[in-house]
């Protein structure tokens, strides 16, 4: 999996979920993307998830870097860039996070 240079803009979304959902884990790269969470989220707890439905793929070689994670103007909440439901340790570095966004949350 290779996601590079994309824009995930959820400002006009309705009842949306995570920006990137790696349902069972994944290797690859999530690099240089812009992610904006909108107001009407069904789940705003994380921008990216790793294996929330159970780990079937190793995510220890996953790279998440150079991304931007922010909220739409006027939104004040907390969220996590990466919610990880595994014991894998992906490489997470060099991301730009808005106030209220934590780097990672191990579930």
N, C-alpha and C positions, 0 to 999 in steps of 0.2 A: 504494500500500500504506500502511495506517495501522494501527499496533499501539499502542494507548494503554491504560494502566491494567490490564494483564493480570498474572496470576501464572503463571509457568512454574516449577513446583515438581517437581523430578526426584528427590526423596528416595526415592520408592518405585519408581522406574523400573528397568528391567532391560535392559542392553546398549543404552542410548539414545545418541543422537548429539548434535548441536548443539541449542541451545535455539531459535534462529532461523536458518534456512538460506536465504539469498537466492542460490540456486544459480547464477544468471546475472546477478546484480546487480539493483538496484531503486532507484527514487526513492520518496520518501514520508517517513514518520516512524515511529520506534520511540521512544516517549516514555512515561515514568512507569510502566514495567513492573518487576516484581520477578522476578528469576531466581535459582533455587537449584539448584546442581549436586549431584546425589546421588553415592553411592559407586560404583555399578555402571554406569559410562559406557563405551560402546564408544569414544568419542572425547571426551576432556575438554580438548582443547587450546584450545577457544574456546567462548564463549557464542553469539556471532553470527558468521556467515560472509558474506562478500561475494564472489560469483562463483567459488567453488571449482571449478565445472564449466565455466568459461569465460565471459567477459564478452560478453553480448549486449544488456545494458541499461546505460545510463549511471547511475552511482551518485553523481555529484558533488552532486546536490541532496538526497541522503539525509540526514536529521537523526536523530542518536542522542543523546538527552539525558534527564536526569532519571530514569534507570533505576538499579536496584540489582542488583549481581551478587555472589553469595556462595556459599560451599560449605556443605553440610549440616554440622551439628555433628560435630566429631571428625575432619573431613577436612582434611588439610594437603597441599596440592599447589599447582602454579602453573597458570595459565590466562590467556587473553586475552579481554577483552571483545569486541573486533572483530578478526577475522582477515580481511584484505583482499587478495585476489588480483588487484587491478586497480591502475592508476595514478590512478584517480579519488580525489578527496579529499572524502569525506563530512564533514559537520559533526558532530564528536563532542565533547560538552562537558557538564559538570555531572552526571556519573554518579557514584554511590556504589559504590566497589569495595572488597571485602574484601581483607585481606592476602593476597598471592599472585596477585592478578588485575591484569594489566597493561592499559593502555588499548587499545593497538592493536599489531598485528603485521602488517607488510606482507610478503606471501609472495612 
